[in-house]
């Protein structure tokens, strides 16, 4: 009789995170013979998509933006029960609460934890008492984690300086991995000059307010410029943009809001430049998707953005939290001649394909999980 396949549990604070960002990893793990259990808050649509990928879905209550100790204790207890029941060979997680609480209870149950810091989030971007709490939770949760993944060297170095991880734990991944066949270079020609696109959750930390303010400035000089905004509103985040503020930008004609869409490829393909004025990223997936599709970017000179975009090579950089600086970079983009735009488009595609492909990222995950297989004493069958 063939041995039972080893189980890997994947957890994030929203099921769409696992569907949209981890599908390639799930497929790679399935190909290697692992049984995959996806853990996230209940979401019927995403559960169906995860099931179609071959995962077992287990719901958990996670208050992503909440600060209630009782709710978080309930989350930790639910994760404890899930890990004890599933008996996984490893715990892989993303987002702060699955990372800290999941890694902690995995440690209690003797399960290797491999959390992923895909961005430092609001607690680190805006210094507050919450920052101290977050540091304490990370320090406790990661104390015995087998591996802690980071998506840029600056986040890794910050955690090392703060003593939140040890050097032997920390590894850098080049993002979540881009399927360069899916995000392909279908149209290498420039089709819509001065058509700007921002894809983001509607939260202040992504620079949405700066985008709207800069759009108004640029449109004074370039009245034909278009500024589209795509992404979910009413998100669970302490810096979420309110509906009244959003409607005010639309009424003023600064931006066009298209809501949230599942497949962003047609929107990227229709854009001239993709814009992300984020305050800080782990490694921006939007910028990677844009680069894979041959679209230059305008973004901020911060970790997780400047790792992808080099000023004048595959886009333009500006200062974070500065609408005037963003407007200046957007005006540079608006004035870009076709030959220079083509060179940027090629450079962006080449960088993503060589440095940030899904194949490269998945290989690094599998290398880390090789230790898990060795400890388990058998390969999945």
ABEGO torsion letter per residue (X at the ends): XBBBBBBBBBBBABAAAAAAAAAAAAAAAAAAGBBBBBBBBBBAAAAAAAAAAGBBBBBBBBBAABABAAAAAAAAAAAAAAAAAAGBABBBBBEAAAAAAAAAAAAAAGBBBBBBBAEAEAAAABBBAAAAAAAAAAAAAAAABABBBBABAAAAAAAAAAGABBAAABBBBBEAEBBAAABBBABABBABBGBBBBBBBBBAAAGAAAAAAAAAAAAAABAABBBBBBEBBGBBBAABBBAAAAAAAAAAGABBBAEBBABAAAAAAABABBBBABABBABBAAAAAAAAAGBBBBBBBBBGAAAABBBGAAEBBBBBGBAAAAAAAAAAAAABBAAAAAAAAAAAAAAAAAAABAAAAAAAAAAAAAAAAAAAGBBBX
